[in-house]
Amino acid sequence: MIDKKNKILIIDSSAILSGKNFSLKDTKLITTSGISNEFKPGGRDYNNFQFLIGTGLEIITPSKNSLDKINKISKKTGDIDRLSVADKEILAVALDLKDEYDVIILTDDYSIQNVANALNISFKSISQNGIKESFKWINRCTGCGKKFKDNIKICPICGSATKKTVSKKKTLKKM
């Protein structure tokens, strides 16, 4: 059970794969079933995951409402195709809990960080440098240069492939 005084660290796969120890004093570790499904029995990473469960890691399912909001916001930032189902679950659980608790997502995933920033959810990197700017991604035709807000793979104008490109950058405020 989550106590209101606890800080909540929501961890994704990169946090578990880092093998780093987490200070658990007045801290609750949470992840989702999508993350737990990424670890198959055997090996160091699975054992790290099992150890965290043994020390109190809670596996929570996000609300459908929050998952819908994550899809909407990640579409707006252009990260929707860059996020896995598990990534979206991590963000949705943070969204479910952020109004009542001190929530921090631990992740090296830049798209999770970008969407978390758009939702004013705190995050920290584990092994990488975190993002310093927020991005808005769009698709741009590699042939004619036409820009598309929607996820279009082939340009309807010239038939060339499109690729994700940054349309807007904004320096992050310190969280």
C-alpha positions as CSV (number, residue, x, y, z in Angstrom):
1,M,0.0,0.0,0.0
2,I,1.3,3.5,-0.9
3,D,1.7,5.9,2.1
4,K,1.1,9.6,1.3
5,K,4.5,10.6,2.9
6,N,6.4,8.3,0.5
7,K,8.2,9.5,-2.6
8,I,7.2,7.3,-5.5
9,L,9.8,6.2,-8.0
10,I,8.2,4.8,-11.1
11,I,10.9,2.7,-12.9
12,D,11.1,1.5,-16.4
13,S,13.3,-1.2,-17.9
14,S,16.3,1.1,-18.2
15,A,16.3,1.6,-14.5
16,I,16.2,-2.1,-13.8
17,L,18.8,-2.9,-16.5
18,S,21.2,-0.3,-15.0
19,G,21.6,-2.6,-12.0
20,K,21.9,0.4,-9.7
21,N,20.7,0.4,-6.1
22,F,17.7,2.6,-5.2
23,S,17.5,4.2,-1.8
24,L,14.2,2.9,-0.4
25,K,14.0,5.1,2.7
26,D,10.6,6.8,2.5
27,T,10.4,5.7,-1.1
28,K,8.1,3.4,-2.9
29,L,9.2,1.7,-6.1
30,I,6.5,1.1,-8.8
31,T,6.4,-0.4,-12.2
32,T,3.8,-1.8,-14.6
33,S,3.0,-5.3,-15.9
34,G,4.3,-4.2,-19.3
35,I,7.7,-3.7,-17.8
36,S,7.5,-7.0,-15.9
37,N,6.7,-8.8,-19.2
38,E,10.0,-7.6,-20.6
39,F,12.0,-9.8,-18.2
40,K,12.1,-13.5,-18.9
41,P,13.3,-16.0,-16.3
42,G,17.0,-16.5,-16.0
43,G,20.0,-14.1,-16.2
44,R,21.2,-11.1,-14.2
45,D,18.4,-8.7,-15.3
46,Y,15.6,-11.1,-14.4
47,N,17.3,-11.7,-11.0
48,N,17.6,-7.9,-10.4
49,F,13.9,-7.5,-11.2
50,Q,13.0,-10.4,-8.8
51,F,15.2,-8.8,-6.1
52,L,13.4,-5.5,-6.5
53,I,10.0,-7.3,-6.2
54,G,11.3,-8.9,-3.1
55,T,12.2,-5.5,-1.6
56,G,8.8,-4.1,-2.3
57,L,8.6,-3.2,-5.9
58,E,4.8,-2.8,-6.7
59,I,3.4,-3.7,-10.1
60,I,0.4,-1.4,-10.9
61,T,-2.0,-1.2,-13.8
62,P,-2.7,2.3,-15.1
63,S,-6.2,3.6,-15.6
64,K,-7.7,3.6,-19.1
65,N,-8.4,7.3,-18.8
66,S,-4.7,8.0,-18.2
67,L,-3.6,5.7,-21.0
68,D,-6.0,7.6,-23.4
69,K,-4.4,10.9,-22.2
70,I,-0.9,9.6,-22.8
71,N,-1.9,8.6,-26.3
72,K,-3.3,12.1,-26.9
73,I,-0.3,14.0,-25.5
74,S,2.3,11.7,-27.2
75,K,0.5,12.2,-30.5
76,K,0.7,16.0,-29.9
77,T,4.5,15.8,-29.1
78,G,5.1,13.4,-32.0
79,D,6.4,10.7,-29.7
80,I,3.5,8.2,-30.1
81,D,5.4,5.9,-32.4
82,R,8.5,6.1,-30.3
83,L,6.8,4.8,-27.2
84,S,6.1,1.1,-26.5
85,V,3.0,-0.1,-24.7
86,A,5.1,-0.4,-21.6
87,D,6.4,3.1,-21.9
88,K,2.9,4.4,-22.2
89,E,1.9,2.4,-19.1
90,I,4.8,4.0,-17.1
91,L,3.6,7.5,-18.1
92,A,0.0,6.7,-17.3
93,V,0.7,5.3,-13.8
94,A,2.7,8.5,-13.1
95,L,-0.3,10.5,-14.4
96,D,-2.6,8.5,-12.1
97,L,-0.5,9.2,-9.0
98,K,1.1,12.7,-9.6
99,D,-1.7,14.7,-8.0
100,E,-1.5,12.8,-4.7
101,Y,2.1,11.9,-4.4
102,D,5.7,13.1,-5.1
103,V,6.2,11.1,-8.3
104,I,9.4,10.7,-10.2
105,I,9.9,8.5,-13.3
106,L,13.3,6.9,-13.5
107,T,14.2,6.4,-17.1
108,D,16.8,6.9,-19.8
109,D,14.2,6.9,-22.5
110,Y,14.1,10.3,-24.1
111,S,10.6,9.9,-25.4
112,I,9.3,9.1,-22.0
113,Q,11.1,12.1,-20.7
114,N,9.7,14.3,-23.4
115,V,6.1,13.3,-22.8
116,A,6.6,13.5,-19.0
117,N,7.9,17.0,-19.4
118,A,4.8,17.9,-21.5
119,L,2.6,16.6,-18.6
120,N,4.7,18.3,-15.8
121,I,5.7,14.9,-14.4
122,S,9.2,14.8,-12.8
123,F,11.8,12.4,-14.2
124,K,15.4,11.5,-13.7
125,S,17.9,9.7,-15.9
126,I,19.7,6.7,-14.6
127,S,22.8,6.1,-16.8
128,Q,22.4,8.7,-19.6
129,N,22.2,12.4,-19.7
130,G,18.6,13.4,-19.6
131,I,16.9,15.6,-22.1
132,K,17.7,19.3,-21.9
133,E,15.1,20.4,-24.5
134,S,11.6,19.2,-25.2
135,F,10.8,18.3,-28.7
136,K,7.8,18.3,-31.0
137,W,8.3,15.7,-33.7
138,I,6.7,15.7,-37.2
139,N,7.1,13.6,-40.3
140,R,8.9,15.3,-43.2
141,C,9.2,14.0,-46.8
142,T,12.8,13.0,-47.7
143,G,12.0,14.0,-51.3
144,C,10.0,17.2,-51.5
145,G,10.4,18.3,-47.9
146,K,6.6,18.5,-47.2
147,K,5.9,18.4,-43.4
148,F,3.1,16.3,-42.0
149,K,1.6,16.5,-38.5
150,D,0.1,13.0,-38.9
151,N,2.1,9.8,-39.0
152,I,2.4,9.5,-42.8
153,K,5.1,7.0,-44.0
154,I,4.9,7.7,-47.7
155,C,4.4,11.3,-49.1
156,P,1.2,11.6,-51.0
157,I,2.7,14.4,-53.1
158,C,5.9,12.8,-54.4
159,G,5.8,9.2,-53.2
160,S,9.0,9.4,-51.2
161,A,9.4,8.0,-47.7
162,T,9.0,10.4,-44.7
163,K,11.1,10.5,-41.6
164,K,10.7,11.9,-38.1
165,T,12.3,15.3,-37.6
166,V,12.1,17.9,-34.9
167,S,9.8,20.8,-35.6
168,K,10.1,22.7,-32.3
169,K,12.6,22.7,-29.5
170,K,12.2,24.3,-26.1
171,T,14.7,24.4,-23.3
172,L,13.5,22.6,-20.2
173,K,12.9,24.2,-16.9
174,K,14.6,22.5,-14.0
175,M,12.4,19.9,-12.4
